[in-house]
Amino acid sequence: EAVCIVEAMKMQNIIRAEADGVVKTVTAAPGASVAADEILVELG
């Protein structure tokens, strides 16, 4: 299931969970710049 969408170079990339779970924490704010390998969402 999709947990977030990351926009890069005007393209939207859907990030999907590798396993079932519930979102515990969202660490990135909407519209914020993020680094490669940065944790965006924590699942529990």
PABADREN-311236 format. One record per residue: residue in one letter; x negated, y negated, z of N, C-alpha, C, O in turn; residue number from 1. Coordinates in steps of 0.02 Angstrom, whole numbers, m for minus. Example, Ala and Ser with C-alpha at 12.3 -4.5 7.8 and 13.67 -1.06 7.14 Angstrom:
REM residues 2
+-------+--------+--------+--------+--------+--------+--------+--------+--------+--------+--------+--------+--------+-------+
: zalum :   n.px :   n.py :   n.pz :  ca.px :  ca.py :  ca.pz :   c.px :   c.py :   c.pz :   o.px :   o.py :   o.pz : lolum :
+-------+--------+--------+--------+--------+--------+--------+--------+--------+--------+--------+--------+--------+-------+
:     a :   m660 :    284 :    390 :   m615 :    225 :    390 :   m660 :    165 :    390 :   m712 :    166 :    423 :     1 :
:     s :   m642 :    112 :    354 :   m684 :     53 :    357 :   m645 :     m2 :    394 :   m670 :    m57 :    402 :     2 :
+-------+--------+--------+--------+--------+--------+--------+--------+--------+--------+--------+--------+--------+-------+
REM end
This chain:
REM residues 44
+-------+--------+--------+--------+--------+--------+--------+--------+--------+--------+--------+--------+--------+-------+
: zalum :   n.px :   n.py :   n.pz :  ca.px :  ca.py :  ca.pz :   c.px :   c.py :   c.pz :   o.px :   o.py :   o.pz : lolum :
+-------+--------+--------+--------+--------+--------+--------+--------+--------+--------+--------+--------+--------+-------+
:     e :    m42 :     59 :      0 :      0 :      0 :      0 :    m44 :    m62 :      0 :    m98 :    m62 :     30 :     1 :
:     a :    m22 :   m114 :    m33 :    m60 :   m176 :    m37 :    m60 :   m211 :     32 :     m8 :   m217 :     64 :     2 :
:     v :   m120 :   m234 :     54 :   m124 :   m269 :    117 :   m141 :   m343 :    107 :   m128 :   m384 :    151 :     3 :
:     c :   m172 :   m360 :     50 :   m185 :   m431 :     35 :   m202 :   m438 :    m38 :   m215 :   m389 :    m74 :     4 :
:     i :   m203 :   m500 :    m60 :   m223 :   m517 :   m129 :   m281 :   m566 :   m124 :   m276 :   m617 :    m90 :     5 :
:     v :   m336 :   m551 :   m158 :   m395 :   m594 :   m160 :   m399 :   m623 :   m230 :   m397 :   m588 :   m280 :     6 :
:     e :   m406 :   m689 :   m232 :   m412 :   m723 :   m297 :   m486 :   m739 :   m309 :   m519 :   m769 :   m267 :     7 :
:     a :   m511 :   m718 :   m368 :   m580 :   m732 :   m387 :   m580 :   m751 :   m461 :   m554 :   m714 :   m503 :     8 :
:     m :   m608 :   m808 :   m476 :   m613 :   m831 :   m545 :   m544 :   m832 :   m579 :   m536 :   m811 :   m636 :     9 :
:     k :   m494 :   m857 :   m542 :   m425 :   m865 :   m565 :   m390 :   m799 :   m580 :   m337 :   m798 :   m612 :    10 :
:     m :   m419 :   m743 :   m557 :   m386 :   m678 :   m563 :   m367 :   m654 :   m493 :   m407 :   m661 :   m446 :    11 :
:     q :   m308 :   m626 :   m487 :   m286 :   m599 :   m423 :   m300 :   m524 :   m419 :   m282 :   m487 :   m464 :    12 :
:     n :   m334 :   m503 :   m365 :   m351 :   m433 :   m355 :   m313 :   m408 :   m294 :   m319 :   m435 :   m239 :    13 :
:     i :   m275 :   m355 :   m304 :   m236 :   m325 :   m249 :   m282 :   m278 :   m210 :   m312 :   m233 :   m238 :    14 :
:     i :   m285 :   m290 :   m145 :   m325 :   m248 :   m100 :   m277 :   m199 :    m67 :   m230 :   m220 :    m33 :    15 :
:     r :   m290 :   m135 :    m76 :   m246 :    m83 :    m49 :   m279 :    m47 :      9 :   m340 :    m39 :     11 :    16 :
:     a :   m238 :    m26 :     57 :   m262 :     12 :    114 :   m281 :     82 :     91 :   m247 :    111 :     49 :    17 :
:     e :   m335 :    109 :    120 :   m357 :    177 :    103 :   m318 :    229 :    143 :   m318 :    288 :    126 :    18 :
:     a :   m284 :    207 :    197 :   m247 :    253 :    239 :   m186 :    217 :    267 :   m182 :    155 :    265 :    19 :
:     d :   m139 :    255 :    293 :    m80 :    225 :    325 :   m101 :    189 :    389 :   m149 :    209 :    422 :    20 :
:     g :    m64 :    138 :    407 :    m78 :    102 :    469 :    m36 :     40 :    474 :      5 :     25 :    430 :    21 :
:     v :    m46 :      4 :    528 :    m11 :    m58 :    541 :    m64 :   m113 :    545 :   m117 :   m103 :    574 :    22 :
:     v :    m49 :   m171 :    516 :    m96 :   m227 :    519 :   m102 :   m251 :    591 :    m52 :   m270 :    622 :    23 :
:     k :   m164 :   m250 :    618 :   m178 :   m273 :    686 :   m199 :   m346 :    685 :   m176 :   m386 :    726 :    24 :
:     t :   m243 :   m364 :    638 :   m272 :   m431 :    636 :   m283 :   m452 :    564 :   m304 :   m412 :    522 :    25 :
:     v :   m268 :   m515 :    550 :   m285 :   m545 :    486 :   m338 :   m597 :    501 :   m325 :   m645 :    537 :    26 :
:     t :   m399 :   m587 :    475 :   m455 :   m630 :    494 :   m467 :   m687 :    445 :   m504 :   m734 :    461 :    27 :
:     a :   m438 :   m684 :    386 :   m448 :   m736 :    336 :   m385 :   m778 :    329 :   m329 :   m751 :    327 :    28 :
:     a :   m394 :   m843 :    326 :   m337 :   m888 :    317 :   m319 :   m893 :    242 :   m363 :   m888 :    200 :    29 :
:     p :   m256 :   m904 :    226 :   m237 :   m912 :    156 :   m275 :   m970 :    124 :   m279 :  m1025 :    152 :    30 :
:     g :   m303 :   m957 :     65 :   m340 :  m1008 :     29 :   m413 :  m1016 :     50 :   m449 :  m1055 :     20 :    31 :
:     a :   m434 :   m980 :    102 :   m503 :   m986 :    127 :   m551 :   m950 :     81 :   m534 :   m900 :     50 :    32 :
:     s :   m613 :   m974 :     78 :   m666 :   m939 :     43 :   m691 :   m883 :     88 :   m699 :   m893 :    149 :    33 :
:     v :   m705 :   m825 :     59 :   m730 :   m769 :     98 :   m793 :   m741 :     64 :   m802 :   m749 :      4 :    34 :
:     a :   m835 :   m710 :    104 :   m897 :   m681 :     79 :   m886 :   m608 :     58 :   m839 :   m576 :     79 :    35 :
:     a :   m931 :   m584 :     16 :   m930 :   m513 :     m3 :   m937 :   m471 :     60 :   m977 :   m488 :    104 :    36 :
:     d :   m901 :   m416 :     65 :   m902 :   m369 :    121 :   m873 :   m398 :    186 :   m880 :   m366 :    239 :    37 :
:     e :   m842 :   m456 :    184 :   m811 :   m485 :    244 :   m746 :   m447 :    259 :   m709 :   m429 :    213 :    38 :
:     i :   m733 :   m435 :    322 :   m671 :   m401 :    343 :   m615 :   m452 :    339 :   m619 :   m505 :    370 :    39 :
:     l :   m563 :   m436 :    302 :   m506 :   m481 :    293 :   m447 :   m460 :    336 :   m411 :   m503 :    362 :    40 :
:     v :   m436 :   m394 :    343 :   m379 :   m367 :    379 :   m402 :   m306 :    418 :   m439 :   m265 :    392 :    41 :
:     e :   m380 :   m302 :    481 :   m395 :   m242 :    521 :   m330 :   m203 :    530 :   m278 :   m230 :    547 :    42 :
:     l :   m335 :   m138 :    517 :   m277 :    m94 :    524 :   m284 :    m52 :    587 :   m339 :    m37 :    608 :    43 :
:     g :   m227 :    m34 :    616 :   m229 :      7 :    676 :   m187 :     68 :    668 :   m182 :    109 :    714 :    44 :
+-------+--------+--------+--------+--------+--------+--------+--------+--------+--------+--------+--------+--------+-------+
REM end
